[in-house]
Amino acid sequence: MDCCVCTTMPLILRPPRNTICGACYEGVRSIINMMNGLETEKAKTITTPNDSPVSRRNSSKTLDDCVRWCSEQIDQFNQQKQDLAYLRGFAAAFKEQIHTDILISPGNHGPPIPAHKSVLAARSEIFKNMLEIDECKAAPTCNTITIPDLNHEELESLLEFLYSGTLPLEKLEKHVYALSQAADKYIIPHLLKYCERYLFSSLSTSNAFETLEIADTCSNQDLKETTFNFLVKNIGLMVTSPKFEAFVHRSPHLTVQLVSRAFVNGSKLSISL
């Protein structure tokens, strides 16, 4: 069928001009349904003076409405990019050490890193409490705090994220496990979610044992279940991996759970623990 939307034929050679193919029809319906769904979710956050949700769903939207809606979303996205770039100006203050007022020492006795109390307190309730306690102590102890869980590189990456909200991929790859634990311990939800997304996307036979351990440490049930399922699916390959023996010694409780799941799943195992 000649489609008046996706055809490559000139307009004057398109009889009848009001026909569209199935793919274009389904595509338009999908866009309209998506727009309706997003607007319904947005309307749930808007309340009347009587606190009743306001619904703005309109089932008679046209493709022109969709084009207008997409344009609005692009404008919002560009504005958010500008807002994010503005907020990341704090990163320059960190890199250039502008008016820093505290030193953060790593746990391996490496050199301390200058930072700003206000940024630390804003990003983490734990850091905020630590700084409030230190303010009650005599100087100079209130001008230095130690993060014993992280070495110098890991601490630097943590601080970079607190200031900018992002990390270069190479730093995230290298320090994701340490950063996940730090995010969990010091209650930094945005960093925890940031690391979680990377761990989900990078899950493979080369890192599955480590990912399972960090998911267990951080009580991340979604990541833990996904990793368990991945390991069970690839159990034959995983138990012959050189990393398996080390995993057994480090995490016997996770090993028992993994073997039990594999057994229930019907996997054939030959393991001497």
N, C-alpha and C positions, 0 to 999 in steps of 0.2 A: 504494500500500500504506500502511495505517495504521501509523506508526512509534511505538513506545512510548517513544522518546527525544525526538524533535523535534516530535511532534504537539501541537496546541493543544487537542485534545479532552480532556474530563475523564477521569480514570482509569477510572471505572466504565463508560465508553462505548468502551473500547478493546479489543475482542476481535480476535485473540488478543493477550494482553499481552506475549508474548515475541518479537514480530516487530520488526525494525528495518529502516530503508530503507538502500539502498546507500551513500548519502552518509555516514550515521552510522557504518556498518560500516567504510568505508574510512578515515574520520577516526580512529576508535578504533585501527585497525591501524597507522595512521601514527604516532599518539602512542606506542603501545607499541614500535614499531620504533625511533623516535627515542630513547626512554628506554633501550632495550637498547643502542643504539649509543653513547650517552653514558656509560653505565655500563661498557661494555666498554673505552672509551678511558680512563676513570678507573682501571679495574682494571689497565691496563698500567703505571701508575705505582706500583702497590703490589706489593711483592715478598715472597716468603717468605724464611725464613732461608737457603735455598739459592739465593736470587736468581732464582727462577723466577716469572714473572708469575702473578698470581692472577686468574682469570676468575670473574666473578660473574654472567654472563649467565643469565637464566632465561626460557625461551621461554613459560612458562605464566603470565605476568603478566596481571593483570586490570585493568579500568578503575579499580577501587578503588586498586590499586597506583599507577596513573598519577596519580590525584588526590593521593595521599599524597606521591608524588615531586614533583609540581608545588608542593605546599605547602612541602616542604623547600627547593626551589629559590628560592621567594619569600623564605623565611626567610634563606637564604644571601645573596640579593641585598640584602635590607634590612641585613644585617650588613655587607656590603661597602660599602654607602652610608654607614653610620655610620663605618666604618674610614677611608673616603676623606675624609669631612668632618673627622675627627680629624687626618689627615695634612695636610690643607690649612690647618691652623692655622699652618703655616710662612708661608703667604701674608700673614697679618696681621703677622708679624715683619718681612717685607719692606716692606709698605706703610707701616707705622708706624716703620720703621728702628730696631727694637729691638736694641740691642747689636750693631750692625753692626761689622765689623772689617776691611773692605776697600772700596776704591772701584774701580768698573769704568768705564773711559772709552771712549766711542765713537770711531770712526775719524774723525769729522768735527769733532773738537775741541769737541764739545758738552759740557755739564756732566756730570761723572761721577755714577754712581749707586751709593749705598751698598748693600753686600750682605754676605753671610756666607761666609767661606772654607769652612766645613764643608759648606754646601749645594752650593756650586760643585764641590767635590772629590767629593761623593757622586754628583752627577749626570753628571759627565764626567771620564773618565780624562785627557783633555788638560788640562782646567782643573786637575786634581789635580797633574799633572806641572808645569804652569806655576807653581803656588803653591809646590810643593816647591823648585823652582829659585829662585824669588824669596826664599824664606826664607833662602837662603844669602847673599843680598846685603845690603848695608848699608841701614838705614832712611834715608829713608822709602820707597824704591822698592818694598819688600816690601808696602806698604799700598795700592798702586795697580797695576792691570794694564789694558792697553788691548786692545780688540777692534776691530782696524782694519777689519773687513769690514762692520760695522754702524753705521748712524747712531743718533742718540739714541733715536728712537721704536722702531726695530727692536731695539736692545739692551734697552730697557725691556720689550718684549714677550717677548724671549728669557728674561729674568730672571723675569718673571711666570710663564712656563710652568715654569721650573725649580723654582719654589717651589710652584706649585699643581697642575701636571700638566694644565692646560687653559688655553684662551684664549677670550675673547669672539669671536663669529663675525666681527665687523667688523675686529678686529685680525688675525685669521687671514687673512681675505680680502686685506687690505692688504699684509701682510708675508710671505705664505706662501713666496714664492720666496727671499727673504733668509733666512728661518728654515730652510728646507730645506737651503740651502747651509751655514748655520751648524751645523745638526744633523749634517750629513755631515762637515764639517771637524773639529768638536770632539767627534765620536763621542757623540752623544746619541740612542740608538736610539728611545727612546719618542717624542721630538719628530719624528724622521724618519718614523716610522710614522704619527704624528698628521697631519703635513702630507700624507703620501702618500694617506691616506684622503680628505682634503679634495680633493686634486687629481684623484683618480679620480672623485669624485662631482660635481665642478664642471666637468669637461672639456666644452668647447664650441668653436664656431668662433671665438669671441672670444679664447680664451686657449690654443688648441692649440699654437701655435708656441712660446710661452713655456714651456708645460708640457713639451714635447719637449726644449727646451734644458735645463731644470732636471733632467729625468730623465736626460739624458745626462751632465750635470755630476756628479750624485750616483750615477751608475752603477746606476740603478734600472731593471733590465731589464723587469720586468713593466709598469711605468708607461710605459716607452719603447715597448714593443711595442704596448700598448693605444693610445697616442697616434699612433703611426705608422699603425696600422690605421684609426683615426678620420680621420686626414688623407687617407689614400688613398681612403677611402670618400667623402669630401667634397672631393676634389682640385679639381674644377672650380670650386667656390666659393672654396676657400682660395687658389688661385693668383691670383685676381682681387682678393684682399683687399689693402688698403693696407699691411698688416703684412708681406706676403710679401717685398717688396723689401728691407725692413730685415732680415728673417730671413735672406735670401740673403747679405747682407753680413756679418752677425754669425756665421752658422754655415754656411759653404759645404759642410762635410763632411756635415752633416745634410741639406742641400738635395740633395746628390748621392744620398744614400740614399733620400730621399723620392721623388725623380723616378724612380730606378731601380725602386723598389717599385711606383710607379704604372704604370710602363711594363710591368713583368712582369704586373701585375694587369689590363692591357688598357685602362687609362684613356687617353682621348684628351687630350693636352696640347699647348698652344701656348705655350711659354715661351721667352723670350730671356734667358739668364743672362749 
